[in-house]
Amino acid sequence: MEKGLSATLTRTVGEDDTAIALGSGSLPVLGTPRVLAWCEEATCTAIAGAVADGQTSVGTRVRLDHLGASPVGATVAVVATVTAVDGRLVSFEVVATDSDGRLLAEGEVRRVVVDTERFLARVGA
């Protein structure tokens, strides 16, 4: 795992992505929970090739500022970049922009690399 790994995901805002549909508000615009989910998906994608077989990563901390609204039909790009690696702890900068380059959200996500079987056994799954 190394600093600088990154991934970019492009998504189109659909009806199921709105604040109304997600229960996070009353407007037909991209909901914060969906922005967060897309950011976490980008972090997983960024390190997918660097995580050993039998391992995965789990989210441990999120700070996300949702700064702009996006209507249904808008195209959103989410970029996750590894900013630090400390043993099993991986920190990411996440940024979401619209097709005009306008900043929609930014923040930090932290994930920890774990052994999949041991983790699942510990939680009784």
PyMOL CGO cylinders between C-alpha atoms (Angstrom):
from pymol import cmd
from pymol.cgo import CYLINDER

trace = [
    CYLINDER, 0.00, 0.00, 0.00, 1.43, 3.37, -0.93, 0.3, 1, 1, 1, 1, 1, 1,
    CYLINDER, 1.43, 3.37, -0.93, 0.60, 7.05, -0.77, 0.3, 1, 1, 1, 1, 1, 1,
    CYLINDER, 0.60, 7.05, -0.77, -0.78, 8.42, -4.04, 0.3, 1, 1, 1, 1, 1, 1,
    CYLINDER, -0.78, 8.42, -4.04, -2.95, 5.46, -5.08, 0.3, 1, 1, 1, 1, 1, 1,
    CYLINDER, -2.95, 5.46, -5.08, -6.22, 6.83, -6.44, 0.3, 1, 1, 1, 1, 1, 1,
    CYLINDER, -6.22, 6.83, -6.44, -9.44, 6.03, -8.21, 0.3, 1, 1, 1, 1, 1, 1,
    CYLINDER, -9.44, 6.03, -8.21, -12.05, 8.11, -10.00, 0.3, 1, 1, 1, 1, 1, 1,
    CYLINDER, -12.05, 8.11, -10.00, -15.68, 7.01, -10.26, 0.3, 1, 1, 1, 1, 1, 1,
    CYLINDER, -15.68, 7.01, -10.26, -18.27, 8.71, -12.44, 0.3, 1, 1, 1, 1, 1, 1,
    CYLINDER, -18.27, 8.71, -12.44, -21.93, 8.44, -11.52, 0.3, 1, 1, 1, 1, 1, 1,
    CYLINDER, -21.93, 8.44, -11.52, -25.19, 9.92, -12.80, 0.3, 1, 1, 1, 1, 1, 1,
    CYLINDER, -25.19, 9.92, -12.80, -27.62, 11.15, -10.15, 0.3, 1, 1, 1, 1, 1, 1,
    CYLINDER, -27.62, 11.15, -10.15, -30.82, 9.10, -10.31, 0.3, 1, 1, 1, 1, 1, 1,
    CYLINDER, -30.82, 9.10, -10.31, -34.12, 9.28, -8.47, 0.3, 1, 1, 1, 1, 1, 1,
    CYLINDER, -34.12, 9.28, -8.47, -32.86, 6.67, -5.97, 0.3, 1, 1, 1, 1, 1, 1,
    CYLINDER, -32.86, 6.67, -5.97, -29.88, 8.92, -5.12, 0.3, 1, 1, 1, 1, 1, 1,
    CYLINDER, -29.88, 8.92, -5.12, -31.93, 11.90, -3.94, 0.3, 1, 1, 1, 1, 1, 1,
    CYLINDER, -31.93, 11.90, -3.94, -32.31, 13.17, -0.41, 0.3, 1, 1, 1, 1, 1, 1,
    CYLINDER, -32.31, 13.17, -0.41, -36.02, 12.36, -0.63, 0.3, 1, 1, 1, 1, 1, 1,
    CYLINDER, -36.02, 12.36, -0.63, -35.40, 8.72, -1.60, 0.3, 1, 1, 1, 1, 1, 1,
    CYLINDER, -35.40, 8.72, -1.60, -32.70, 8.25, 1.04, 0.3, 1, 1, 1, 1, 1, 1,
    CYLINDER, -32.70, 8.25, 1.04, -34.66, 9.91, 3.84, 0.3, 1, 1, 1, 1, 1, 1,
    CYLINDER, -34.66, 9.91, 3.84, -32.01, 12.56, 4.42, 0.3, 1, 1, 1, 1, 1, 1,
    CYLINDER, -32.01, 12.56, 4.42, -34.05, 15.56, 3.30, 0.3, 1, 1, 1, 1, 1, 1,
    CYLINDER, -34.05, 15.56, 3.30, -37.06, 16.77, 1.38, 0.3, 1, 1, 1, 1, 1, 1,
    CYLINDER, -37.06, 16.77, 1.38, -35.51, 17.89, -1.90, 0.3, 1, 1, 1, 1, 1, 1,
    CYLINDER, -35.51, 17.89, -1.90, -35.03, 16.00, -5.19, 0.3, 1, 1, 1, 1, 1, 1,
    CYLINDER, -35.03, 16.00, -5.19, -31.25, 16.55, -5.21, 0.3, 1, 1, 1, 1, 1, 1,
    CYLINDER, -31.25, 16.55, -5.21, -28.27, 14.26, -4.59, 0.3, 1, 1, 1, 1, 1, 1,
    CYLINDER, -28.27, 14.26, -4.59, -28.44, 13.13, -0.95, 0.3, 1, 1, 1, 1, 1, 1,
    CYLINDER, -28.44, 13.13, -0.95, -25.46, 13.27, 1.36, 0.3, 1, 1, 1, 1, 1, 1,
    CYLINDER, -25.46, 13.27, 1.36, -25.68, 9.54, 2.20, 0.3, 1, 1, 1, 1, 1, 1,
    CYLINDER, -25.68, 9.54, 2.20, -25.22, 8.71, -1.50, 0.3, 1, 1, 1, 1, 1, 1,
    CYLINDER, -25.22, 8.71, -1.50, -22.27, 11.10, -1.82, 0.3, 1, 1, 1, 1, 1, 1,
    CYLINDER, -22.27, 11.10, -1.82, -20.68, 9.35, 1.15, 0.3, 1, 1, 1, 1, 1, 1,
    CYLINDER, -20.68, 9.35, 1.15, -21.36, 5.90, -0.31, 0.3, 1, 1, 1, 1, 1, 1,
    CYLINDER, -21.36, 5.90, -0.31, -19.76, 6.93, -3.60, 0.3, 1, 1, 1, 1, 1, 1,
    CYLINDER, -19.76, 6.93, -3.60, -16.74, 8.33, -1.74, 0.3, 1, 1, 1, 1, 1, 1,
    CYLINDER, -16.74, 8.33, -1.74, -16.31, 5.07, 0.18, 0.3, 1, 1, 1, 1, 1, 1,
    CYLINDER, -16.31, 5.07, 0.18, -16.68, 3.07, -3.03, 0.3, 1, 1, 1, 1, 1, 1,
    CYLINDER, -16.68, 3.07, -3.03, -13.90, 5.17, -4.58, 0.3, 1, 1, 1, 1, 1, 1,
    CYLINDER, -13.90, 5.17, -4.58, -11.60, 4.49, -1.59, 0.3, 1, 1, 1, 1, 1, 1,
    CYLINDER, -11.60, 4.49, -1.59, -12.18, 0.73, -1.93, 0.3, 1, 1, 1, 1, 1, 1,
    CYLINDER, -12.18, 0.73, -1.93, -11.48, 0.91, -5.65, 0.3, 1, 1, 1, 1, 1, 1,
    CYLINDER, -11.48, 0.91, -5.65, -8.29, 2.93, -5.10, 0.3, 1, 1, 1, 1, 1, 1,
    CYLINDER, -8.29, 2.93, -5.10, -6.67, 0.23, -2.97, 0.3, 1, 1, 1, 1, 1, 1,
    CYLINDER, -6.67, 0.23, -2.97, -8.30, -2.89, -4.42, 0.3, 1, 1, 1, 1, 1, 1,
    CYLINDER, -8.30, -2.89, -4.42, -5.13, -3.93, -6.23, 0.3, 1, 1, 1, 1, 1, 1,
    CYLINDER, -5.13, -3.93, -6.23, -2.93, -3.35, -3.17, 0.3, 1, 1, 1, 1, 1, 1,
    CYLINDER, -2.93, -3.35, -3.17, -4.89, -5.40, -0.64, 0.3, 1, 1, 1, 1, 1, 1,
    CYLINDER, -4.89, -5.40, -0.64, -3.62, -8.97, -0.27, 0.3, 1, 1, 1, 1, 1, 1,
    CYLINDER, -3.62, -8.97, -0.27, -5.77, -12.02, -0.96, 0.3, 1, 1, 1, 1, 1, 1,
    CYLINDER, -5.77, -12.02, -0.96, -7.81, -12.84, 2.12, 0.3, 1, 1, 1, 1, 1, 1,
    CYLINDER, -7.81, -12.84, 2.12, -7.85, -9.22, 3.24, 0.3, 1, 1, 1, 1, 1, 1,
    CYLINDER, -7.85, -9.22, 3.24, -10.24, -6.33, 2.84, 0.3, 1, 1, 1, 1, 1, 1,
    CYLINDER, -10.24, -6.33, 2.84, -10.61, -2.86, 4.29, 0.3, 1, 1, 1, 1, 1, 1,
    CYLINDER, -10.61, -2.86, 4.29, -13.25, -1.46, 6.62, 0.3, 1, 1, 1, 1, 1, 1,
    CYLINDER, -13.25, -1.46, 6.62, -14.20, 2.15, 7.13, 0.3, 1, 1, 1, 1, 1, 1,
    CYLINDER, -14.20, 2.15, 7.13, -13.35, 3.64, 10.51, 0.3, 1, 1, 1, 1, 1, 1,
    CYLINDER, -13.35, 3.64, 10.51, -13.73, 7.40, 10.18, 0.3, 1, 1, 1, 1, 1, 1,
    CYLINDER, -13.73, 7.40, 10.18, -15.37, 9.87, 7.79, 0.3, 1, 1, 1, 1, 1, 1,
    CYLINDER, -15.37, 9.87, 7.79, -15.37, 13.64, 7.57, 0.3, 1, 1, 1, 1, 1, 1,
    CYLINDER, -15.37, 13.64, 7.57, -17.39, 14.90, 4.63, 0.3, 1, 1, 1, 1, 1, 1,
    CYLINDER, -17.39, 14.90, 4.63, -18.47, 18.42, 3.74, 0.3, 1, 1, 1, 1, 1, 1,
    CYLINDER, -18.47, 18.42, 3.74, -21.33, 18.36, 1.23, 0.3, 1, 1, 1, 1, 1, 1,
    CYLINDER, -21.33, 18.36, 1.23, -21.00, 21.79, -0.35, 0.3, 1, 1, 1, 1, 1, 1,
    CYLINDER, -21.00, 21.79, -0.35, -23.20, 21.84, -3.43, 0.3, 1, 1, 1, 1, 1, 1,
    CYLINDER, -23.20, 21.84, -3.43, -26.49, 20.46, -4.71, 0.3, 1, 1, 1, 1, 1, 1,
    CYLINDER, -26.49, 20.46, -4.71, -26.82, 18.26, -7.78, 0.3, 1, 1, 1, 1, 1, 1,
    CYLINDER, -26.82, 18.26, -7.78, -30.10, 17.60, -9.61, 0.3, 1, 1, 1, 1, 1, 1,
    CYLINDER, -30.10, 17.60, -9.61, -31.29, 14.27, -10.99, 0.3, 1, 1, 1, 1, 1, 1,
    CYLINDER, -31.29, 14.27, -10.99, -29.44, 13.64, -14.25, 0.3, 1, 1, 1, 1, 1, 1,
    CYLINDER, -29.44, 13.64, -14.25, -26.24, 15.41, -13.18, 0.3, 1, 1, 1, 1, 1, 1,
    CYLINDER, -26.24, 15.41, -13.18, -22.90, 13.67, -13.70, 0.3, 1, 1, 1, 1, 1, 1,
    CYLINDER, -22.90, 13.67, -13.70, -20.69, 13.46, -10.61, 0.3, 1, 1, 1, 1, 1, 1,
    CYLINDER, -20.69, 13.46, -10.61, -17.02, 12.46, -10.49, 0.3, 1, 1, 1, 1, 1, 1,
    CYLINDER, -17.02, 12.46, -10.49, -15.64, 11.19, -7.20, 0.3, 1, 1, 1, 1, 1, 1,
    CYLINDER, -15.64, 11.19, -7.20, -11.88, 10.96, -6.67, 0.3, 1, 1, 1, 1, 1, 1,
    CYLINDER, -11.88, 10.96, -6.67, -10.28, 9.16, -3.73, 0.3, 1, 1, 1, 1, 1, 1,
    CYLINDER, -10.28, 9.16, -3.73, -6.54, 9.49, -3.17, 0.3, 1, 1, 1, 1, 1, 1,
    CYLINDER, -6.54, 9.49, -3.17, -4.42, 7.80, -0.51, 0.3, 1, 1, 1, 1, 1, 1,
    CYLINDER, -4.42, 7.80, -0.51, -2.79, 10.56, 1.54, 0.3, 1, 1, 1, 1, 1, 1,
    CYLINDER, -2.79, 10.56, 1.54, -1.17, 8.47, 4.28, 0.3, 1, 1, 1, 1, 1, 1,
    CYLINDER, -1.17, 8.47, 4.28, -0.46, 4.87, 5.24, 0.3, 1, 1, 1, 1, 1, 1,
    CYLINDER, -0.46, 4.87, 5.24, 0.36, 3.94, 8.84, 0.3, 1, 1, 1, 1, 1, 1,
    CYLINDER, 0.36, 3.94, 8.84, 0.58, 0.18, 9.14, 0.3, 1, 1, 1, 1, 1, 1,
    CYLINDER, 0.58, 0.18, 9.14, -2.93, -1.10, 8.44, 0.3, 1, 1, 1, 1, 1, 1,
    CYLINDER, -2.93, -1.10, 8.44, -4.51, 2.39, 8.61, 0.3, 1, 1, 1, 1, 1, 1,
    CYLINDER, -4.51, 2.39, 8.61, -5.05, 4.09, 5.25, 0.3, 1, 1, 1, 1, 1, 1,
    CYLINDER, -5.05, 4.09, 5.25, -6.21, 7.72, 4.96, 0.3, 1, 1, 1, 1, 1, 1,
    CYLINDER, -6.21, 7.72, 4.96, -7.82, 9.16, 1.84, 0.3, 1, 1, 1, 1, 1, 1,
    CYLINDER, -7.82, 9.16, 1.84, -8.73, 12.57, 0.53, 0.3, 1, 1, 1, 1, 1, 1,
    CYLINDER, -8.73, 12.57, 0.53, -12.10, 12.41, -1.25, 0.3, 1, 1, 1, 1, 1, 1,
    CYLINDER, -12.10, 12.41, -1.25, -13.42, 15.03, -3.67, 0.3, 1, 1, 1, 1, 1, 1,
    CYLINDER, -13.42, 15.03, -3.67, -16.66, 15.09, -5.65, 0.3, 1, 1, 1, 1, 1, 1,
    CYLINDER, -16.66, 15.09, -5.65, -17.23, 17.49, -8.55, 0.3, 1, 1, 1, 1, 1, 1,
    CYLINDER, -17.23, 17.49, -8.55, -19.93, 17.97, -11.16, 0.3, 1, 1, 1, 1, 1, 1,
    CYLINDER, -19.93, 17.97, -11.16, -19.42, 17.98, -14.92, 0.3, 1, 1, 1, 1, 1, 1,
    CYLINDER, -19.42, 17.98, -14.92, -18.67, 21.73, -14.81, 0.3, 1, 1, 1, 1, 1, 1,
    CYLINDER, -18.67, 21.73, -14.81, -15.85, 21.12, -12.33, 0.3, 1, 1, 1, 1, 1, 1,
    CYLINDER, -15.85, 21.12, -12.33, -17.81, 22.66, -9.46, 0.3, 1, 1, 1, 1, 1, 1,
    CYLINDER, -17.81, 22.66, -9.46, -16.84, 21.27, -6.05, 0.3, 1, 1, 1, 1, 1, 1,
    CYLINDER, -16.84, 21.27, -6.05, -19.76, 19.30, -4.56, 0.3, 1, 1, 1, 1, 1, 1,
    CYLINDER, -19.76, 19.30, -4.56, -18.11, 17.58, -1.60, 0.3, 1, 1, 1, 1, 1, 1,
    CYLINDER, -18.11, 17.58, -1.60, -14.72, 17.06, -0.02, 0.3, 1, 1, 1, 1, 1, 1,
    CYLINDER, -14.72, 17.06, -0.02, -13.39, 15.27, 3.00, 0.3, 1, 1, 1, 1, 1, 1,
    CYLINDER, -13.39, 15.27, 3.00, -11.35, 12.48, 4.48, 0.3, 1, 1, 1, 1, 1, 1,
    CYLINDER, -11.35, 12.48, 4.48, -12.05, 8.76, 4.82, 0.3, 1, 1, 1, 1, 1, 1,
    CYLINDER, -12.05, 8.76, 4.82, -9.99, 6.37, 6.91, 0.3, 1, 1, 1, 1, 1, 1,
    CYLINDER, -9.99, 6.37, 6.91, -9.98, 2.62, 6.39, 0.3, 1, 1, 1, 1, 1, 1,
    CYLINDER, -9.98, 2.62, 6.39, -8.18, -0.23, 8.14, 0.3, 1, 1, 1, 1, 1, 1,
    CYLINDER, -8.18, -0.23, 8.14, -6.95, -3.30, 6.28, 0.3, 1, 1, 1, 1, 1, 1,
    CYLINDER, -6.95, -3.30, 6.28, -8.14, -6.48, 8.02, 0.3, 1, 1, 1, 1, 1, 1,
    CYLINDER, -8.14, -6.48, 8.02, -8.01, -10.23, 7.55, 0.3, 1, 1, 1, 1, 1, 1,
    CYLINDER, -8.01, -10.23, 7.55, -11.46, -11.06, 6.16, 0.3, 1, 1, 1, 1, 1, 1,
    CYLINDER, -11.46, -11.06, 6.16, -12.02, -14.38, 7.96, 0.3, 1, 1, 1, 1, 1, 1,
    CYLINDER, -12.02, -14.38, 7.96, -10.77, -13.15, 11.35, 0.3, 1, 1, 1, 1, 1, 1,
    CYLINDER, -10.77, -13.15, 11.35, -12.88, -10.00, 11.09, 0.3, 1, 1, 1, 1, 1, 1,
    CYLINDER, -12.88, -10.00, 11.09, -16.05, -11.92, 10.23, 0.3, 1, 1, 1, 1, 1, 1,
    CYLINDER, -16.05, -11.92, 10.23, -15.42, -14.49, 12.96, 0.3, 1, 1, 1, 1, 1, 1,
    CYLINDER, -15.42, -14.49, 12.96, -15.04, -11.69, 15.50, 0.3, 1, 1, 1, 1, 1, 1,
    CYLINDER, -15.04, -11.69, 15.50, -18.39, -10.16, 14.60, 0.3, 1, 1, 1, 1, 1, 1,
    CYLINDER, -18.39, -10.16, 14.60, -20.17, -13.52, 14.42, 0.3, 1, 1, 1, 1, 1, 1,
    CYLINDER, -20.17, -13.52, 14.42, -21.00, -13.29, 10.73, 0.3, 1, 1, 1, 1, 1, 1,
]
cmd.load_cgo(trace, "trace")
